[in-house]
Amino acid sequence: MIQHHKISDRDLWNKIKNGEICFGGNQKLKIYGTLKCSSGKRMKHENRVFFLSEKEAIQNGFRPCGHCMRTEYQKWKNGLI
């Protein structure tokens, strides 16, 4: 898990461009989603974290976003994840 305020914008951009970072999340709400999610783009920088994989997000106790990851969210909500 990479905290947004602990990585430079250039390093962050390079990791996203190289496919090293695939998901973002809100550290306070414990929600993760895609990097293109409109909900994720509105969150405060100090709450934003990044993950290398969906598995990493789940291991850190995060749940899927109900907006950009509807299928995964429904599975989580029904107790399948």
PDB file as gemmi writes it, atoms N, CA and C in Angstrom:
CRYST1    1.000    1.000    1.000  90.00  90.00  90.00 P 1                      
ATOM      1  N   MET A   1       0.848  -1.167   0.000  1.00  0.00           N  
ATOM      2  CA  MET A   1       0.000   0.000   0.000  1.00  0.00           C  
ATOM      3  C   MET A   1       0.897   1.234   0.000  1.00  0.00           C  
ATOM      4  N   ILE A   2       0.610   2.144  -0.908  1.00  0.00           N  
ATOM      5  CA  ILE A   2       1.390   3.370  -1.044  1.00  0.00           C  
ATOM      6  C   ILE A   2       0.483   4.555  -0.707  1.00  0.00           C  
ATOM      7  N   GLN A   3       0.887   5.361   0.245  1.00  0.00           N  
ATOM      8  CA  GLN A   3       0.105   6.543   0.603  1.00  0.00           C  
ATOM      9  C   GLN A   3       0.431   7.681  -0.344  1.00  0.00           C  
ATOM     10  N   HIS A   4      -0.605   8.364  -0.813  1.00  0.00           N  
ATOM     11  CA  HIS A   4      -0.433   9.411  -1.819  1.00  0.00           C  
ATOM     12  C   HIS A   4       0.499  10.522  -1.350  1.00  0.00           C  
ATOM     13  N   HIS A   5       0.387  10.934  -0.110  1.00  0.00           N  
ATOM     14  CA  HIS A   5       1.215  12.048   0.361  1.00  0.00           C  
ATOM     15  C   HIS A   5       2.671  11.640   0.609  1.00  0.00           C  
ATOM     16  N   LYS A   6       2.986  10.363   0.450  1.00  0.00           N  
ATOM     17  CA  LYS A   6       4.366   9.904   0.659  1.00  0.00           C  
ATOM     18  C   LYS A   6       5.086   9.550  -0.638  1.00  0.00           C  
ATOM     19  N   ILE A   7       4.456   9.848  -1.782  1.00  0.00           N  
ATOM     20  CA  ILE A   7       5.080   9.567  -3.075  1.00  0.00           C  
ATOM     21  C   ILE A   7       4.990  10.831  -3.932  1.00  0.00           C  
ATOM     22  N   SER A   8       6.047  11.091  -4.676  1.00  0.00           N  
ATOM     23  CA  SER A   8       6.034  12.286  -5.531  1.00  0.00           C  
ATOM     24  C   SER A   8       5.087  12.053  -6.712  1.00  0.00           C  
ATOM     25  N   ASP A   9       4.595  13.136  -7.271  1.00  0.00           N  
ATOM     26  CA  ASP A   9       3.687  13.028  -8.413  1.00  0.00           C  
ATOM     27  C   ASP A   9       4.361  12.330  -9.588  1.00  0.00           C  
ATOM     28  N   ARG A  10       5.633  12.591  -9.773  1.00  0.00           N  
ATOM     29  CA  ARG A  10       6.362  11.972 -10.888  1.00  0.00           C  
ATOM     30  C   ARG A  10       6.494  10.461 -10.689  1.00  0.00           C  
ATOM     31  N   ASP A  11       6.861  10.035  -9.480  1.00  0.00           N  
ATOM     32  CA  ASP A  11       6.975   8.603  -9.193  1.00  0.00           C  
ATOM     33  C   ASP A  11       5.620   7.921  -9.316  1.00  0.00           C  
ATOM     34  N   LEU A  12       4.582   8.592  -8.838  1.00  0.00           N  
ATOM     35  CA  LEU A  12       3.231   8.040  -8.938  1.00  0.00           C  
ATOM     36  C   LEU A  12       2.840   7.856 -10.394  1.00  0.00           C  
ATOM     37  N   TRP A  13       3.051   8.881 -11.200  1.00  0.00           N  
ATOM     38  CA  TRP A  13       2.707   8.809 -12.619  1.00  0.00           C  
ATOM     39  C   TRP A  13       3.466   7.672 -13.307  1.00  0.00           C  
ATOM     40  N   ASN A  14       4.753   7.527 -12.995  1.00  0.00           N  
ATOM     41  CA  ASN A  14       5.552   6.465 -13.603  1.00  0.00           C  
ATOM     42  C   ASN A  14       5.037   5.082 -13.212  1.00  0.00           C  
ATOM     43  N   LYS A  15       4.645   4.903 -11.958  1.00  0.00           N  
ATOM     44  CA  LYS A  15       4.125   3.610 -11.508  1.00  0.00           C  
ATOM     45  C   LYS A  15       2.783   3.283 -12.172  1.00  0.00           C  
ATOM     46  N   ILE A  16       1.943   4.294 -12.349  1.00  0.00           N  
ATOM     47  CA  ILE A  16       0.665   4.076 -13.028  1.00  0.00           C  
ATOM     48  C   ILE A  16       0.907   3.755 -14.495  1.00  0.00           C  
ATOM     49  N   LYS A  17       1.774   4.505 -15.131  1.00  0.00           N  
ATOM     50  CA  LYS A  17       2.095   4.320 -16.548  1.00  0.00           C  
ATOM     51  C   LYS A  17       2.681   2.934 -16.810  1.00  0.00           C  
ATOM     52  N   ASN A  18       3.514   2.446 -15.886  1.00  0.00           N  
ATOM     53  CA  ASN A  18       4.145   1.132 -16.037  1.00  0.00           C  
ATOM     54  C   ASN A  18       3.252  -0.018 -15.580  1.00  0.00           C  
ATOM     55  N   GLY A  19       2.062   0.301 -15.099  1.00  0.00           N  
ATOM     56  CA  GLY A  19       1.130  -0.732 -14.665  1.00  0.00           C  
ATOM     57  C   GLY A  19       1.424  -1.298 -13.293  1.00  0.00           C  
ATOM     58  N   GLU A  20       2.277  -0.627 -12.532  1.00  0.00           N  
ATOM     59  CA  GLU A  20       2.613  -1.104 -11.187  1.00  0.00           C  
ATOM     60  C   GLU A  20       1.491  -0.796 -10.194  1.00  0.00           C  
ATOM     61  N   ILE A  21       0.771   0.308 -10.417  1.00  0.00           N  
ATOM     62  CA  ILE A  21      -0.353   0.677  -9.565  1.00  0.00           C  
ATOM     63  C   ILE A  21      -1.622   0.535 -10.397  1.00  0.00           C  
ATOM     64  N   CYS A  22      -2.563  -0.259  -9.891  1.00  0.00           N  
ATOM     65  CA  CYS A  22      -3.788  -0.523 -10.643  1.00  0.00           C  
ATOM     66  C   CYS A  22      -5.055  -0.062  -9.916  1.00  0.00           C  
ATOM     67  N   PHE A  23      -4.970   0.124  -8.616  1.00  0.00           N  
ATOM     68  CA  PHE A  23      -6.142   0.483  -7.818  1.00  0.00           C  
ATOM     69  C   PHE A  23      -5.801   1.588  -6.833  1.00  0.00           C  
ATOM     70  N   GLY A  24      -6.815   2.384  -6.508  1.00  0.00           N  
ATOM     71  CA  GLY A  24      -6.674   3.416  -5.489  1.00  0.00           C  
ATOM     72  C   GLY A  24      -7.716   3.194  -4.417  1.00  0.00           C  
ATOM     73  N   GLY A  25      -7.492   3.784  -3.250  1.00  0.00           N  
ATOM     74  CA  GLY A  25      -8.450   3.594  -2.173  1.00  0.00           C  
ATOM     75  C   GLY A  25      -8.483   4.755  -1.207  1.00  0.00           C  
ATOM     76  N   ASN A  26      -9.502   4.739  -0.363  1.00  0.00           N  
ATOM     77  CA  ASN A  26      -9.659   5.729   0.679  1.00  0.00           C  
ATOM     78  C   ASN A  26      -9.295   5.065   1.999  1.00  0.00           C  
ATOM     79  N   GLN A  27      -8.229   5.537   2.619  1.00  0.00           N  
ATOM     80  CA  GLN A  27      -7.702   4.922   3.833  1.00  0.00           C  
ATOM     81  C   GLN A  27      -8.676   5.024   5.001  1.00  0.00           C  
ATOM     82  N   LYS A  28      -9.417   6.114   5.109  1.00  0.00           N  
ATOM     83  CA  LYS A  28     -10.352   6.273   6.223  1.00  0.00           C  
ATOM     84  C   LYS A  28     -11.596   5.410   6.051  1.00  0.00           C  
ATOM     85  N   LEU A  29     -12.119   5.332   4.827  1.00  0.00           N  
ATOM     86  CA  LEU A  29     -13.345   4.575   4.570  1.00  0.00           C  
ATOM     87  C   LEU A  29     -13.087   3.103   4.280  1.00  0.00           C  
ATOM     88  N   LYS A  30     -11.830   2.752   4.009  1.00  0.00           N  
ATOM     89  CA  LYS A  30     -11.434   1.374   3.691  1.00  0.00           C  
ATOM     90  C   LYS A  30     -12.159   0.863   2.439  1.00  0.00           C  
ATOM     91  N   ILE A  31     -12.182   1.709   1.386  1.00  0.00           N  
ATOM     92  CA  ILE A  31     -12.793   1.370   0.107  1.00  0.00           C  
ATOM     93  C   ILE A  31     -11.724   1.491  -0.973  1.00  0.00           C  
ATOM     94  N   TYR A  32     -11.696   0.538  -1.914  1.00  0.00           N  
ATOM     95  CA  TYR A  32     -10.774   0.634  -3.039  1.00  0.00           C  
ATOM     96  C   TYR A  32     -11.546   0.539  -4.347  1.00  0.00           C  
ATOM     97  N   GLY A  33     -10.963   1.099  -5.410  1.00  0.00           N  
ATOM     98  CA  GLY A  33     -11.598   1.054  -6.721  1.00  0.00           C  
ATOM     99  C   GLY A  33     -10.589   1.319  -7.818  1.00  0.00           C  
ATOM    100  N   THR A  34     -11.113   1.470  -9.029  1.00  0.00           N  
ATOM    101  CA  THR A  34     -10.249   1.722 -10.177  1.00  0.00           C  
ATOM    102  C   THR A  34      -9.713   3.148 -10.116  1.00  0.00           C  
ATOM    103  N   LEU A  35      -8.671   3.406 -10.860  1.00  0.00           N  
ATOM    104  CA  LEU A  35      -8.069   4.735 -10.863  1.00  0.00           C  
ATOM    105  C   LEU A  35      -8.923   5.743 -11.622  1.00  0.00           C  
ATOM    106  N   LYS A  36      -9.888   5.279 -12.413  1.00  0.00           N  
ATOM    107  CA  LYS A  36     -10.752   6.166 -13.196  1.00  0.00           C  
ATOM    108  C   LYS A  36     -12.070   6.480 -12.501  1.00  0.00           C  
ATOM    109  N   CYS A  37     -12.263   5.981 -11.302  1.00  0.00           N  
ATOM    110  CA  CYS A  37     -13.521   6.158 -10.574  1.00  0.00           C  
ATOM    111  C   CYS A  37     -13.737   7.631 -10.209  1.00  0.00           C  
ATOM    112  N   SER A  38     -14.925   8.147 -10.509  1.00  0.00           N  
ATOM    113  CA  SER A  38     -15.212   9.550 -10.199  1.00  0.00           C  
ATOM    114  C   SER A  38     -15.255   9.787  -8.688  1.00  0.00           C  
ATOM    115  N   SER A  39     -15.675   8.811  -7.923  1.00  0.00           N  
ATOM    116  CA  SER A  39     -15.694   8.954  -6.462  1.00  0.00           C  
ATOM    117  C   SER A  39     -14.274   9.041  -5.918  1.00  0.00           C  
ATOM    118  N   GLY A  40     -13.396   8.226  -6.456  1.00  0.00           N  
ATOM    119  CA  GLY A  40     -12.004   8.224  -6.010  1.00  0.00           C  
ATOM    120  C   GLY A  40     -11.265   9.501  -6.343  1.00  0.00           C  
ATOM    121  N   LYS A  41     -11.630  10.113  -7.453  1.00  0.00           N  
ATOM    122  CA  LYS A  41     -10.958  11.347  -7.858  1.00  0.00           C  
ATOM    123  C   LYS A  41     -11.296  12.519  -6.945  1.00  0.00           C  
ATOM    124  N   ARG A  42     -12.416  12.433  -6.216  1.00  0.00           N  
ATOM    125  CA  ARG A  42     -12.842  13.526  -5.347  1.00  0.00           C  
ATOM    126  C   ARG A  42     -12.271  13.439  -3.933  1.00  0.00           C  
ATOM    127  N   MET A  43     -11.646  12.337  -3.572  1.00  0.00           N  
ATOM    128  CA  MET A  43     -11.189  12.189  -2.186  1.00  0.00           C  
ATOM    129  C   MET A  43      -9.959  13.047  -1.896  1.00  0.00           C  
ATOM    130  N   LYS A  44      -9.754  13.345  -0.643  1.00  0.00           N  
ATOM    131  CA  LYS A  44      -8.612  14.149  -0.210  1.00  0.00           C  
ATOM    132  C   LYS A  44      -7.319  13.362  -0.386  1.00  0.00           C  
ATOM    133  N   HIS A  45      -6.267  14.072  -0.735  1.00  0.00           N  
ATOM    134  CA  HIS A  45      -4.963  13.428  -0.944  1.00  0.00           C  
ATOM    135  C   HIS A  45      -4.470  12.702   0.297  1.00  0.00           C  
ATOM    136  N   GLU A  46      -4.729  13.260   1.478  1.00  0.00           N  
ATOM    137  CA  GLU A  46      -4.223  12.626   2.698  1.00  0.00           C  
ATOM    138  C   GLU A  46      -4.935  11.308   3.001  1.00  0.00           C  
ATOM    139  N   ASN A  47      -6.104  11.078   2.400  1.00  0.00           N  
ATOM    140  CA  ASN A  47      -6.832   9.817   2.599  1.00  0.00           C  
ATOM    141  C   ASN A  47      -6.563   8.800   1.501  1.00  0.00           C  
ATOM    142  N   ARG A  48      -5.932   9.222   0.422  1.00  0.00           N  
ATOM    143  CA  ARG A  48      -5.762   8.382  -0.762  1.00  0.00           C  
ATOM    144  C   ARG A  48      -4.561   7.453  -0.630  1.00  0.00           C  
ATOM    145  N   VAL A  49      -4.781   6.185  -0.976  1.00  0.00           N  
ATOM    146  CA  VAL A  49      -3.714   5.187  -1.015  1.00  0.00           C  
ATOM    147  C   VAL A  49      -3.804   4.440  -2.344  1.00  0.00           C  
ATOM    148  N   PHE A  50      -2.725   3.782  -2.707  1.00  0.00           N  
ATOM    149  CA  PHE A  50      -2.678   3.042  -3.965  1.00  0.00           C  
ATOM    150  C   PHE A  50      -2.243   1.604  -3.712  1.00  0.00           C  
ATOM    151  N   PHE A  51      -2.743   0.713  -4.560  1.00  0.00           N  
ATOM    152  CA  PHE A  51      -2.446  -0.709  -4.424  1.00  0.00           C  
ATOM    153  C   PHE A  51      -1.904  -1.265  -5.733  1.00  0.00           C  
ATOM    154  N   LEU A  52      -1.034  -2.259  -5.590  1.00  0.00           N  
ATOM    155  CA  LEU A  52      -0.477  -2.916  -6.759  1.00  0.00           C  
ATOM    156  C   LEU A  52      -1.465  -3.913  -7.350  1.00  0.00           C  
ATOM    157  N   SER A  53      -2.378  -4.410  -6.523  1.00  0.00           N  
ATOM    158  CA  SER A  53      -3.356  -5.399  -6.994  1.00  0.00           C  
ATOM    159  C   SER A  53      -4.611  -5.352  -6.133  1.00  0.00           C  
ATOM    160  N   GLU A  54      -5.657  -5.965  -6.642  1.00  0.00           N  
ATOM    161  CA  GLU A  54      -6.902  -6.073  -5.888  1.00  0.00           C  
ATOM    162  C   GLU A  54      -6.691  -6.941  -4.650  1.00  0.00           C  
ATOM    163  N   LYS A  55      -5.876  -7.958  -4.793  1.00  0.00           N  
ATOM    164  CA  LYS A  55      -5.575  -8.856  -3.679  1.00  0.00           C  
ATOM    165  C   LYS A  55      -4.928  -8.090  -2.519  1.00  0.00           C  
ATOM    166  N   GLU A  56      -4.022  -7.189  -2.837  1.00  0.00           N  
ATOM    167  CA  GLU A  56      -3.358  -6.387  -1.812  1.00  0.00           C  
ATOM    168  C   GLU A  56      -4.372  -5.513  -1.067  1.00  0.00           C  
ATOM    169  N   ALA A  57      -5.320  -4.936  -1.793  1.00  0.00           N  
ATOM    170  CA  ALA A  57      -6.343  -4.098  -1.169  1.00  0.00           C  
ATOM    171  C   ALA A  57      -7.193  -4.919  -0.199  1.00  0.00           C  
ATOM    172  N   ILE A  58      -7.607  -6.091  -0.622  1.00  0.00           N  
ATOM    173  CA  ILE A  58      -8.431  -6.962   0.220  1.00  0.00           C  
ATOM    174  C   ILE A  58      -7.649  -7.403   1.450  1.00  0.00           C  
ATOM    175  N   GLN A  59      -6.371  -7.732   1.285  1.00  0.00           N  
ATOM    176  CA  GLN A  59      -5.535  -8.152   2.404  1.00  0.00           C  
ATOM    177  C   GLN A  59      -5.370  -7.040   3.442  1.00  0.00           C  
ATOM    178  N   ASN A  60      -5.472  -5.792   3.004  1.00  0.00           N  
ATOM    179  CA  ASN A  60      -5.360  -4.652   3.911  1.00  0.00           C  
ATOM    180  C   ASN A  60      -6.708  -4.252   4.497  1.00  0.00           C  
ATOM    181  N   GLY A  61      -7.741  -5.052   4.252  1.00  0.00           N  
ATOM    182  CA  GLY A  61      -9.048  -4.820   4.863  1.00  0.00           C  
ATOM    183  C   GLY A  61      -9.956  -3.851   4.126  1.00  0.00           C  
ATOM    184  N   PHE A  62      -9.672  -3.585   2.849  1.00  0.00           N  
ATOM    185  CA  PHE A  62     -10.488  -2.683   2.060  1.00  0.00           C  
ATOM    186  C   PHE A  62     -11.593  -3.452   1.342  1.00  0.00           C  
ATOM    187  N   ARG A  63     -12.716  -2.781   1.078  1.00  0.00           N  
ATOM    188  CA  ARG A  63     -13.817  -3.378   0.334  1.00  0.00           C  
ATOM    189  C   ARG A  63     -13.927  -2.712  -1.034  1.00  0.00           C  
ATOM    190  N   PRO A  64     -14.546  -3.394  -2.024  1.00  0.00           N  
ATOM    191  CA  PRO A  64     -14.682  -2.809  -3.358  1.00  0.00           C  
ATOM    192  C   PRO A  64     -15.631  -1.603  -3.372  1.00  0.00           C  
ATOM    193  N   CYS A  65     -15.397  -0.694  -4.289  1.00  0.00           N  
ATOM    194  CA  CYS A  65     -16.225   0.491  -4.483  1.00  0.00           C  
ATOM    195  C   CYS A  65     -17.550   0.091  -5.134  1.00  0.00           C  
ATOM    196  N   GLY A  66     -18.632   0.648  -4.650  1.00  0.00           N  
ATOM    197  CA  GLY A  66     -19.945   0.355  -5.205  1.00  0.00           C  
ATOM    198  C   GLY A  66     -20.225   1.045  -6.522  1.00  0.00           C  
ATOM    199  N   HIS A  67     -19.410   2.032  -6.897  1.00  0.00           N  
ATOM    200  CA  HIS A  67     -19.628   2.754  -8.153  1.00  0.00           C  
ATOM    201  C   HIS A  67     -18.874   2.133  -9.317  1.00  0.00           C  
ATOM    202  N   CYS A  68     -17.587   1.971  -9.177  1.00  0.00           N  
ATOM    203  CA  CYS A  68     -16.775   1.519 -10.310  1.00  0.00           C  
ATOM    204  C   CYS A  68     -16.552   0.002 -10.340  1.00  0.00           C  
ATOM    205  N   MET A  69     -16.877  -0.678  -9.253  1.00  0.00           N  
ATOM    206  CA  MET A  69     -16.658  -2.129  -9.177  1.00  0.00           C  
ATOM    207  C   MET A  69     -17.939  -2.814  -8.674  1.00  0.00           C  
ATOM    208  N   ARG A  70     -19.025  -2.591  -9.382  1.00  0.00           N  
ATOM    209  CA  ARG A  70     -20.341  -3.063  -8.941  1.00  0.00           C  
ATOM    210  C   ARG A  70     -20.404  -4.568  -8.715  1.00  0.00           C  
ATOM    211  N   THR A  71     -19.846  -5.350  -9.621  1.00  0.00           N  
ATOM    212  CA  THR A  71     -19.893  -6.806  -9.487  1.00  0.00           C  
ATOM    213  C   THR A  71     -19.140  -7.265  -8.253  1.00  0.00           C  
ATOM    214  N   GLU A  72     -17.921  -6.758  -8.070  1.00  0.00           N  
ATOM    215  CA  GLU A  72     -17.113  -7.126  -6.908  1.00  0.00           C  
ATOM    216  C   GLU A  72     -17.778  -6.644  -5.616  1.00  0.00           C  
ATOM    217  N   TYR A  73     -18.393  -5.452  -5.679  1.00  0.00           N  
ATOM    218  CA  TYR A  73     -19.079  -4.913  -4.500  1.00  0.00           C  
ATOM    219  C   TYR A  73     -20.248  -5.822  -4.102  1.00  0.00           C  
ATOM    220  N   GLN A  74     -21.021  -6.277  -5.079  1.00  0.00           N  
ATOM    221  CA  GLN A  74     -22.155  -7.164  -4.786  1.00  0.00           C  
ATOM    222  C   GLN A  74     -21.672  -8.476  -4.172  1.00  0.00           C  
ATOM    223  N   LYS A  75     -20.569  -9.006  -4.680  1.00  0.00           N  
ATOM    224  CA  LYS A  75     -19.994 -10.232  -4.103  1.00  0.00           C  
ATOM    225  C   LYS A  75     -19.569  -9.979  -2.660  1.00  0.00           C  
ATOM    226  N   TRP A  76     -18.931  -8.830  -2.408  1.00  0.00           N  
ATOM    227  CA  TRP A  76     -18.510  -8.493  -1.040  1.00  0.00           C  
ATOM    228  C   TRP A  76     -19.729  -8.334  -0.143  1.00  0.00           C  
ATOM    229  N   LYS A  77     -20.747  -7.643  -0.643  1.00  0.00           N  
ATOM    230  CA  LYS A  77     -21.944  -7.392   0.142  1.00  0.00           C  
ATOM    231  C   LYS A  77     -22.688  -8.690   0.501  1.00  0.00           C  
ATOM    232  N   ASN A  78     -22.639  -9.652  -0.411  1.00  0.00           N  
ATOM    233  CA  ASN A  78     -23.301 -10.944  -0.191  1.00  0.00           C  
ATOM    234  C   ASN A  78     -22.414 -11.919   0.564  1.00  0.00           C  
ATOM    235  N   GLY A  79     -21.226 -11.474   0.952  1.00  0.00           N  
ATOM    236  CA  GLY A  79     -20.346 -12.309   1.748  1.00  0.00           C  
ATOM    237  C   GLY A  79     -19.533 -13.319   0.961  1.00  0.00           C  
ATOM    238  N   LEU A  80     -19.418 -13.099  -0.352  1.00  0.00           N  
ATOM    239  CA  LEU A  80     -18.667 -14.054  -1.181  1.00  0.00           C  
ATOM    240  C   LEU A  80     -17.189 -13.728  -1.258  1.00  0.00           C  
ATOM    241  N   ILE A  81     -16.812 -12.544  -0.840  1.00  0.00           N  
ATOM    242  CA  ILE A  81     -15.381 -12.151  -0.852  1.00  0.00           C  
ATOM    243  C   ILE A  81     -14.898 -12.150   0.583  1.00  0.00           C  
TER     244      ILE A  81                                                      
END                                                                             
